[in-house]
Amino acid sequence: MASAKNDNIQVSVRVRPWIAREAAREHVCIVRMSGDSTEIVDERSSVITRRFTFDNSFWSFDPSDPHFVGQEQ
């Protein structure tokens, strides 16, 4: 039986930069982030196929992006 404790759990997600192997294979990033929303996008049609909401969404994919968040966050 579950305990009656009220534990708070926060879930965060981070999109990391490509590793060398992924960059060499010219993979396409299909993830978009806005606030606490993370979206998976169909690369052929740019249509959002899935949307998830997390407590925190960190964009660490491209350091030149104004929304970039480093590992310090």
C-alpha positions in Angstrom: 0.0 0.0 0.0 1.3 3.5 -0.8 2.3 5.7 2.0 0.4 8.9 2.8 3.6 11.0 2.5 3.3 14.0 0.2 6.6 13.9 -1.7 7.2 16.5 -4.4 9.1 15.3 -7.5 10.3 17.7 -10.2 11.1 16.4 -13.6 13.5 18.2 -15.9 14.7 17.5 -19.5 17.7 18.8 -21.4 18.5 18.6 -25.1 22.2 18.1 -25.4 24.5 18.9 -28.3 25.3 16.3 -30.9 28.2 14.0 -30.1 30.8 13.7 -32.9 29.2 10.5 -34.4 25.8 12.2 -34.6 27.2 15.3 -36.1 29.2 13.3 -38.7 26.0 11.5 -39.8 24.2 14.9 -40.2 21.3 14.0 -38.0 18.5 16.6 -37.7 17.2 17.8 -34.4 13.5 17.2 -34.1 13.0 18.7 -30.7 11.7 22.2 -29.9 11.4 23.8 -26.5 9.4 26.7 -25.3 9.1 27.4 -21.5 8.3 24.1 -19.8 6.9 22.6 -23.0 9.0 20.2 -25.2 7.8 19.2 -28.6 8.8 16.5 -31.0 8.5 17.6 -34.6 8.1 15.6 -37.8 11.2 16.7 -39.8 9.5 16.3 -43.1 6.4 18.4 -42.5 7.4 20.5 -39.4 4.2 19.3 -37.8 4.3 18.8 -34.0 3.7 15.1 -33.4 4.1 15.0 -29.6 4.1 17.7 -26.8 5.3 17.1 -23.3 5.3 19.4 -20.3 8.0 19.2 -17.6 8.8 21.2 -14.6 12.0 22.5 -16.4 13.1 22.2 -20.1 16.7 23.1 -20.8 17.9 23.9 -24.3 21.7 23.0 -24.4 21.8 22.0 -28.1 23.3 25.1 -29.7 25.5 27.5 -27.7 24.9 30.3 -30.2 21.1 30.1 -29.6 19.8 32.9 -27.3 17.8 30.3 -25.3 20.9 28.2 -24.6 21.3 26.9 -21.1 24.7 25.6 -20.0 25.3 22.8 -17.5 25.4 25.3 -14.6 21.6 25.5 -14.6 
